[in-house]
Amino acid sequence: MTPETKHLEVILDTHVESVNLAEEMCLRVAEAVGFSEDECYRIGMSVREGVINAFHYGNQEKPSKKIHLALDLTQEKMIIHVMDEGKGFKLSDVPDPLAEENLLSTSGRGIFLMRTFMDEFDVVPGRTGGAEIIMSKKFPAGGKASGNGNHGNTSSDAAPKQEA
Amino acid sequence: MPALFLTLREVGPITIVDLSGRISLGEGSALLRKTIRDLLETGQIKILLNLGDVNYIDSSGIGELVSAFTAVRNRSGELKLLNLTKKVHDLLQITKLFTVFDVYNDETTAVRSYQ
């Protein structure tokens, strides 16, 4: 993390309400740093899908496990990390929801939506033992977003972790 | 964040479900699931979901729509969609579900389309 990067991290319970909480938190940050309404929708949806993935597939809805959500604001983009405490997974093992045989599947579209809505998307082994989803959205016009976020102007260490 | 609200009305043999709010993980998806199950249990197999006031659907909500579609079809019924908002329309397009569902912009036309 460079001195220009701002970092925020929260630990969420494995609970349905954490999905809404994570979405609202990231939406507020996205709005504050100047993303458009459409981009905020895409960011919010992606965070939602990432946390649903951690809640349902990663932590298998076990209350004893936690969901770790982190945001980095660099000069160029907003980076979102969603980590679970599950067993991890490979992107190559995720079925294509657009394949004819999967169109009527009742699940399996979350990864696709995150990939579609964000500029960058990847899944790696996380430091929490499970999967870590890393996705980012570049600020408008390839530079700093407008708004009152003031990201990139001051150095900031990691914020204290909050238990949600 | 607003929950999902819905009301039911009947036009001949067709049940129109007017929905408003969010169809998302949790109460929204659960309410839609229960409503469809209750309708099927009472023999209502011609269902029109009016999504005109649904401003948000996540992957869980999409899954619930697909589940409803197949559940109704398995009873030899028809589930169709009415009045998609732009966000819902776009979401169904990128997930290729727009070609799966029968979608209408006009209630009269939608009602007439049932066998």
Interface residues (C-beta under 8 A of the other chain):
Chain A: V16 E17 V19 N20 E23 E24 Y41 M45 R48 E49 I52 P97 L98 L103 L104 S105 T106 S107 R109 G110 F112 L113 T116
Chain B: M1 S24 L25 G26 D58 S59 S60 I62 G63 E64 V66 S67 F69 T70 K87 I94 T95 K96 L97 V100
